């Protein structure tokens, strides 16, 4: 994913609604499918299958759930049948910002695979923490319904709730009361594991340990890339994941200050290993190349979305049907998406270079009005 973006999701809910209430920023307009660039030539079947995989996590009363169940029953392995079903079952709604901007930022993310160990050693010295025992999370909706979806995190100091420890304090080991799930050998790789929000460890004893997002320390995310650009350590066009890793290798004495510039810290949980992708906010495994993270205030979680953007560092079109199945701390705005590339180094190379402009069309069940 692009440096400066965090897609760490919230823990999956038992039955996520089709949408989180949107702010007034998004503008929606129904358009014919023929008006969508790339629609006629795109293969719809893979995106329809990704959408259908999320049915059980969409609220039963939602019209999107009924359309999803129908999609699951349709012949989604046949392109002609998938296209006929999609065009007969959905209306397309273009989404723009309050200022009328039809294009927005599209970044990428992936599931990293790191070398790791269950035991600390000279090689594996950096801990992967689970949720600290002293981390307190308060759902603000219980105080004010208008704050739905917002959470305050901190720790108790006497009878006061104070901010939780920053990255610098956690890395220094100052009173952290968290279980260590595993150890890794590279603090930069651990940093990017936190940015992605999930990943796998290839253990030195054999086998894999899959990690999922569990919680966060409550501090805002600050871009390491932006910090380095402001310090004139690199130029903006160099501030990709690959560029930052290269800078870190060449500047070990400056690395700690750069890492600590981001006070946010992600805690993990062990999740069952499987051949499926990591679980996103919707509560289902993500599909490489066909799942995206969105801002659920504007795009209903679980909905199919047609995305028109370009490949990383390229003008080659990337136009396909995808499913909105994840969220992220830095994914904010009406026309904003984070494209999930899959697992491993090749996916990481694509995700780390992706910072494209793109447009989005939400597909919503026919005759149900605008997405909600």
PyMOL commands that set and color helices and strands:
alter all, ss='L'
color gray80, all
select helices_A, chain A and resi 33-35+45-52+55-57+63-73+79-89+140-142+145-147+167-171+187-196+224-230+236-238+241-250+252-260+345-352
alter helices_A, ss='H'
color red, helices_A
select strands_A, chain A and resi 27-31+90-96+104-117+126-129+136-139+151-157+160-162+180-184+198-203+208-216+266-271+291-293+304-310+317-326+337-343+355-365
alter strands_A, ss='S'
color yellow, strands_A
deselect
rebuild
show_as cartoon
